[in-house]
Amino acid sequence: VDAVVKTFETTGVAVDGAGRSHDRESGALHRYYLKMLQNEHGANDWVPIVQGVADDSRACSIEYETTKLRGEETAPKEGLMVFERGDSGLIRSVRIYDEAGY
């Protein structure tokens, strides 16, 4: 989780599938990725299966599917993440379109 958060600019933000913002400065970004990526034992519990990628060096979109949520098998859930890079090369923002419910 720490490594993921470090890929964001200091003012970076993630907007989840429900439209909630999670900014790095307040620690909300770390809490969001902790909930999304790890189970109660600290293990990575979310592994996306990449279906497609588009990247123009400023923005990148990744279409994915997941069949495991919160440690349990589930019907496939599709999602799309759209990243915007800042001038630093780090992530300025990511907008996540999914039905995972994080």
N, C-alpha and C positions, 0 to 999 in steps of 0.2 A: 504494500500500500504506500509506504514512504517513497519508493522508487517511482510509482505512478504519479504521485502528487508533485514530485520534483520535476516532472516534465512540463509542468504548468508555470507560467509567469507568476510573479508574486501577486498580481491582481487577477490571476486566472479564475475562470468560473466554468462549472459544468451545469447544464440545465437538463434535468432528467425527463423521462417520458411523461410525467405528470405536469411538467412545466415549472417545477420548483428549482430555484437557483441554489448552487452550493459553491461558495467562494473560498479561495485558498486562505485569504487573510484572516478570516474568522475561525478557521479550522473545520468549517462545514464540508469542504471538499474532502478532507481526510476522513471524516466520519462517513460520508456518502460512499466512498470507495471501500472503506472497511466493511460496511454493511453489504455492499454489492459483491465484493470479491472473496470475503472470508466467511467460513462457517464459525460456529461457536468454539471450535477447537483451534482456530487460527489457520486452517488449511484453505487453499484456494478452492472455492466452490462454484465458480462460474467460468466456464471456458467457452468462448464463442467459436463457432465454426464459420470462418470467413467465406462469404458467397461472392463478394465482388469488392473492388477498390477503385476509386478514382482520385487522382492527386495532381494538382497543378502547381505545387510547391508553396502555395499560400494557403490553400484549403485542401482538405482530404476527407473523403467520405468512405465509410466502410459499412457494407451491408453484411449482416451476420444472422446466424440462427443459433439458438441454444436449446438443449433438451434436458438441462439440469438446472434447477433453481433451488437455492437454500438446501442443498444436499439431497434433493429428491428428484427422481426422474419425472418429467412432465411432457405434455404434448409440445412439439416444436413451437418455439416463439421466435418470430422474426424481429429484427431491429436494424436501425440505421444510426450511425454516429457520424456527425459532421464536425470536423476539427478546423479551427482557424489558427494559423501560426502567427505569432507576434513578430516584431522586428528582431527580437532576440533569437528567433528560431524555436523558442519554446511555445507551448500551447497557450493561446490567449483565451480561447473558449472552445467548448464542445457542447453540441446540442445532441441529445440522445432521444431518438424516436423509437420507443419499444412498448411492449405490453408486459414487461417483467414485473412491474410494480415496485420498483425500488424508489 
